[in-house]
């Protein structure tokens, strides 16, 4: 529960937006604008994915496989979120077809 209520909203998502923003050479203002636009959608998606995954993981997966299960789901989720965070023309992240 701490992961969903504290870690994801206040640590993981802000760090995710900062990291991907800097990786795509966005300015701090662009990062903040993108995070404000997508934050609640991303947080709700995180809750929708990880609440049932964690419940199933703790109730049905043997203890020795729980970390691996959580890491595998986190990897796929992070990969998907990173793909969605990639620059788009609407983000003004590309100038003349090349990243700034």
N, C-alpha and C positions, 0 to 999 in steps of 0.2 A: 504494500500500500504506500509506503514511503517513496518508493521508486516512482509510482504514478502521480502522487500528489506533490512531491517536493523535487525529486531529481529531474524528471522529464521537463516540467514546465519552467523551472528556475535555473537549471544547469545545462542539461543536454540540448534542448532546442536553441537556447541563446548561443551556446558554443557552436552548434551545428551551423546556424546562420552566419556567425562571424567567420568560421573556418571556410565554409564554401564561398562566402563573399570575398574574402581575401584571396582564395585560390583562383577565383575568376576576375581578379583585379578590380573589384567594385570599390567604390569609395564608401566611407562610413555612412554617409547619407543614403546611398543606394542600398546598402545592407540593411539599415534601419527601416527604410521604406518597404523593402521586400519582406522583411520579418514581420512588420506590422500588417502587411497585406495577407500573409500566409500563415501567421502564427497559430491562430485558433483552429484553422482547418488542419494544420499539421498536428497540433496537440490532440484534437478529437480523433484523428486517424491513429495516433499513437495509442490512445486509450482503447479504441475499437480493436486494434490488433493485439496489444499486449495484455489487456485484462483477461480475455479468454485463454490466450496462450499461457500466461502465468498460472491461471487456475488449473488448466489441464496439465501443465508441467508439474506442478506441485502435487496434484492428486493422482496422476496416472503414470508419470514417467519415474522410473527408478532413480534414486538419489544420485547414483554414479553417472547418470546421463543427463541430469537436469542442467548443468552448466553448458554442456555441449548443445542441448536443445535450445536454450536461451540465446547462446552465441550465434547459432545458425539462423534463428529467426531474426535476431538483431541485425545480422549481416545482410540478409535479404531485404529487410525493412530499410536499413540505412542506404543500401544500394539503390533501392527504389526512390527514396526521398532525395538522394543525391542526383539521380537522373531527372527528377522533377525540378530540382533547384538549378539545373543547368541554365545558362543564359538563353534568353529568348529575345526576339526583336522588340517585343513590348517592354522589356527591361532596359532598353537603351544600352545593352551590354556590348553590342557589336557596332563598330563603325567601319564602313566600307568593307564589310565581310570579314573583318578580323577583330579579335578580342582586343579591348583596350589594355 
